[in-house]
Every structure is written in C-alpha cells, then in structure tokens.
Amino acid sequence: MRIDSKFRLHQVAGQQILILLGGAKNHVMDFNDTSVYLWENLKEREFELEDVVRLLTKGYDVERSQARRDATQWVLQLQKYGIIIL
C-alpha cells in the first residue's frame, strides 16, 4: 500500500492538517502527533501493515499487540477516505 501523493500535510495554527490537492471536494483532516510521525515515515514509499506496527513500537512505549491494533485502525481510517491506496 502507499499514501496517495495528492494529499499533503500542512501546519495551520499549530495543528497538522491533511489537505487534498486539486480535488473537486475539500478534504481536511486533523492529525495527532502519532499520525504525523507515521505519515512522515511512510509518505514516499510502499509499505505494509507490519511497517506501521514497527514504527509504532520503535517510536512509542507500546506493546506489539496494541501497536498492531492501532496500526490497523490507522490504515483503515485512511483507506476509508482514499488517502491510502492498496
């Protein structure tokens, strides 16, 4: 899977906002620090769910089982909005 290059992360008023470039609809999504961390590490490459899990366990004090649940939720949420392409 990969992150669609039409989306860009921008800082606006101290918050990280995801914006769809050139779309007919305006899509804006607020990202927390963890999502920003994952985005910055995955935005320009192909990746698997296991890569997201590894990033979470490397960057945060989290058990692998919790990291897998969180990674799955993050990927599904971004897929729902067409941000991640399979």
MONORUR-V464337 format. One record per residue. RES is the residue in one letter. PHI is phi as a letter, one per 20 degrees, with the letter a starting at -180 (999 if undefined). OMEGA is omega in whole degrees, 0 to 359 (none if undefined). Layout:
RES:PHI:OMEGA ; RES:PHI:OMEGA
//
This chain:
M:999:177 ; R:b:177 ; I:e:179 ; D:f:184 ; S:f:177 ; K:f:181 ; F:d:179 ; R:c:177 ; L:e:181 ; H:c:175 ; Q:e:180 ; V:c:178 ; A:l:177 ; G:n:179 ; Q:d:176 ; Q:e:184 ; I:d:176 ; L:e:184 ; I:c:174 ; L:e:180 ; L:e:172 ; G:m:180 ; G:e:177 ; A:f:179 ; K:d:174 ; N:e:176 ; H:d:177 ; V:c:180 ; M:c:178 ; D:e:180 ; F:d:172 ; N:e:184 ; D:g:180 ; T:f:178 ; S:f:177 ; V:f:178 ; Y:g:179 ; L:f:180 ; W:g:184 ; E:f:181 ; N:e:186 ; L:d:192 ; K:f:185 ; E:c:181 ; R:b:171 ; E:f:178 ; F:b:177 ; E:d:177 ; L:g:181 ; E:f:176 ; D:f:178 ; V:f:178 ; V:g:180 ; R:g:179 ; L:f:180 ; L:f:180 ; T:f:178 ; K:f:187 ; G:e:185 ; Y:c:177 ; D:e:184 ; V:c:176 ; E:f:181 ; R:g:181 ; S:f:177 ; Q:f:178 ; A:f:179 ; R:f:178 ; R:f:180 ; D:f:179 ; A:f:179 ; T:f:180 ; Q:f:180 ; W:f:181 ; V:f:181 ; L:f:179 ; Q:f:180 ; L:f:175 ; Q:f:181 ; K:g:182 ; Y:e:177 ; G:m:181 ; I:e:176 ; I:d:179 ; I:d:178 ; L:e:none
//
